[in-house]
Amino acid sequence: MSQYQSVKGTRDIFPEEAAQWNYVETIVHKLAALYGFREIRIPIFEYTELFQRGIGSTTDIVGKEMFSFQPDPKGRSITLRPEMTAGVMRAALQKNLFSLAPVHKLFYIGELFRKERPQAGRQRQFSQFGAELLGVSSPAAVAEVITLMMQVFKSLGLNGLKLRINTLGDSEDRLRFREALQAWFAPFHDILDEASKERLEKNPLRILDSKNPAMQELVSGAPRLYDYLKESSLQDFKKVLFYLEERGIAYEIDHRLVRGLDYYCHTAFEVTSSELGAQDAIGGGGRYDALARELGNSADVPASGFAVGIERLLITMEKQGLLAAIPSDAPVVYLVVQQQDLADHGMQIAWQLREAGIKTEIDLAGRSMKAQMREANRINAAYALFLGATEYETGHYSLKNLVTSEQTTLTLEAIVQFLREQRLQQCGN
């Protein structure tokens, strides 16, 4: 056993589990393309001020959770990305994408880093997939990203998820609400926790996002932003809900939902799973029209998007019994070489099978036939193809179904044809 262990808050993903990740990522790629989203890959670290300005200095992410360091003589701080949206917007502005076309639909799959207390589904290095629709802020655009997210969940077979949704209005709405919140919380200043006291002056909406159980009763009696919205903001939100209803997407309006990032405006949403316990969010997102200006752009860029935690998604899938249905990445054929003087011929047959698109495994350690059969069963190969003196001389090989134990003798060409037909039948089912 090695004296070295993985860093706290990180974990290794071995082949059996990696197959589950690949399955989820394949579904994401397929559906993102269906909706016209194209993949973007951005650096794993950015200048720290990108997140300070983009996410907001009063958020827990910026205040407590970022991994930041100064790697160069100029002393400019760099941070491992704690979220993706600010980096995607930075990339779009830097590349001047909006001079090429007014609207861009981008999706990503990537790893992020936060200084959180490690627990099930919440690591210091974690992964997300998400999508950003840049350049348009209509209710139809917001509904588009929500629909894509919910269709991913549906395609994975998930059930029992709850979509919570709220509207944060525009900047004028939030300014009126900010004043109302400060007036309401001011008499309770002495009983506010330290985080809420700080937020009361800088961003009182953040108090509504408090995870402190002792604050919940106080928060529950606070004014609702919904009551401070202008008519146009209300109509914008109602139109988003209309699109969701048209598509049969169930939702629950949660007037306390503000999400954990300062850049959101108008619609914000979150998807939760009862399978995850107290930390039940599996994904979420919203609209963020002012982020581009916060990052130094001369004007707002209307935008909306979502992100989903892959670790939490897989935990939910496991608890709902969905992982067992994921197609195996086991080889189709295990080539059993019965005599070592035929090993070279076995390597050539394995190569021919792989050239024909048949997933094939062969022993490279010179093990006995019995040991090879144990290995074939251990890795869940579908068939064993036997190579002995008779097979070598006649060109006809024994193929054994390792599930049913049925065995047949065929030429290599016939075996390839048979296995291809089996694969087509499985795909058809």
Order of alpha helices (4+ residues) and beta strands (2+ residues): alpha-beta-beta-alpha-beta-beta-alpha-beta-beta-alpha-beta-alpha-alpha-alpha-alpha-beta-beta-beta-alpha-beta-alpha-beta-alpha-beta-alpha-beta-alpha-beta-beta-alpha
